[in-house]
């Protein structure tokens, strides 16, 4: 490859089919409002690092303890990422090698418990994650899962009930964290519950990592034996995972390699290092504050329009619409929003009666829109559009949907994707 040639030109020359798909995806992202709570837009620097020569290097092991030669540069790179990550979350130990959040969770399980041990996690239909004990996932097939959930009337975690379940089940590991829970999580309460039954406490902060880093959510590292996370979502980095801990007697490094994966993706670790540095900037705190403000504004607008939300609102970056009392399904609503240019995802709600392929909920998030530059004023407008979309579905008014599509297009044009990084 000619180093003076733009990578995209190389792709266009060598493989026009792939280039055209890249262009098509960029066009899609530019002309849709991204409201999937687990997605975000990385900076161009992060994307460039993932396309760097570090993709060529194998580096099994840890910095200064490798199984391959020629690792002196990646040693410095990985150590830089580790040091930045420890500074960001104020912890003693960190591993930046997990390929994903699921890989990080698998390694944490491997380090703390044995196959067949009992675990206690949040029910998937109440907002938990597949890796917290779902029967279709390794966590539910290798270990013995039990579950806690939210109070179906309030939509909020009932810690006294969780304590009762823990004392009955006596798990070896309790998992705190969620993929669709719109409220603050009381990690101190989880620590007390874990101590009462002699269990380890693992916190999966994948969704809220950026909020935690910026002080917009309570810090799980004060209470947890181990904290796992992704590096995308609110943290706004590349797709990947991390593990954080403070107890020197616990070793999660071996659980990552050779325990659950082989060579680390050093090009992604380069991108992670940039992500951590970006998150250490004062602007990142302002960004996270706006993420939360945007979510609260959106929730308030929807409630004012008569839309039911799980727990009645949000404390973080996401909210969950409850459509169970309407004729509209999550599947139908997701398609309708997609048709007008809003990308979101259907989701189960507490007490779900419909199939998980259909659902009665819609999860909405503000991280990507906030990165794009949208503010509470625009969230009010988007709230109106979403409420009008729901109304049009209930009234089977296709003409109204066409008008809403034009409004979405106007917003996309007013906040062009990637111009905000210039």
Steps between C-alpha positions, in 0.01 A plus 500: 500500500626846412521683838415830329173364364182526701389154623154551350653550155688172540178322588320659206774387262550148636144408594225730370229272641621548857566869440144549380367333813715724721364801315146370537540454875647848539204635305258309725662637817498853363132493404352324803467602863689233695312425823618148581622542859803275451632681192708814456731672251875474556740779411690479166820447702357187658389363162841577350678311779289193428622517139866525606796261458440367852248266333801306366649406838445195717569564869378216717574568865542828687738796463858375553367140529426396142509171314604671174800707399486853366260620768696790648278759329168333583627462857526878523162543331315258726663639814396849392139382464511327840645805674242732345217264592614472863521878520155542347327269746741541793570128539806291579482241223362487146496270200433655159509180292140365499360505149154589630292549812383140476864383491578715804207345687607148404851567633365646825285189554796274428718680752247501784282189479488145365266332252180403677523776761194712565477854365238768554437758227231731368221335302541567127133595464539757779800669340791264565751365248549164328831445684334538840357148499279463192440135408605561138837641611815341649413665833176304525631170367832472685377648831177466702312828455235661713351842439377818659297771332323829550174560680248470217293791635784749551751369245775549760733245660373373836817437700319331790353250254843447342637431847228240561580323173873502580443347843283228347725420203839564666687584179879507477482806272252788484491712184386862509449697181247511220439568133157663534468648850437876502580571865811534718625170645578485872831313501538536876175309547628226267825480699307452822288229340809322366671515839192360671527177299877487452484569125729687267353817349555565132376821340445513126502875430507468120209738452598760758882499482516849349262632764710342776822644357347847498348474847142489367435158657615347829835319482478117510873459562454611860290189568556232235756220495522547125355743247461417132401726215494560131693794358231620261150608613527801734880473515501586126798285402555200272303179537681302767516404868693577820534359852575710811574397858680605820575175688854379429400146602267470202652426160288578198794521261536121477125466458521716187812333358535206480164447671247627250679643197828503308687795353370847590388736225771762535348731237183511710709554814658799324148634447413426862802702615372799301152448642630511858696816431192663348300401808758664728431834332275750678276517192406137559334584832294771329407250232375245756303768684329583172433131430306479828327837450393391152359170629308674779357758258394227257335305782314804628371583152375146441328486839334835428361342182348212697768244420562245776865451601641218713574659842341823376821658374878469502814583700747403230544481123199290408129460546258216437156557348230261623252422221330211680175691544482591130431302185847594372781245541867578545569332166247714314616818670866429422410463132291817498780701659746352252274598213518867602875489570528430874707193592398338828438149629201311631544371855320287754337672796444371855204261495541449126208313341614504139772295331861626533496527120203737524517663847300777665779753542725743318846590633625849417843647574664841465881439483531501120269797449693693766829422325343635183432828681129483576384673820185495718319732257535236231402225746168676550448496125602134472267413787214655305598305189514170691167564673342598167636180343336294773175692452509448123543126550207484737286699255648329189583841354768444234489860377614632837802268487615662175501842664698368796763362263559851366552631853763233569676587176513868602660410835761280332592779262524752785745277691722334234683191619877539549500871430483537879857367532657769280 
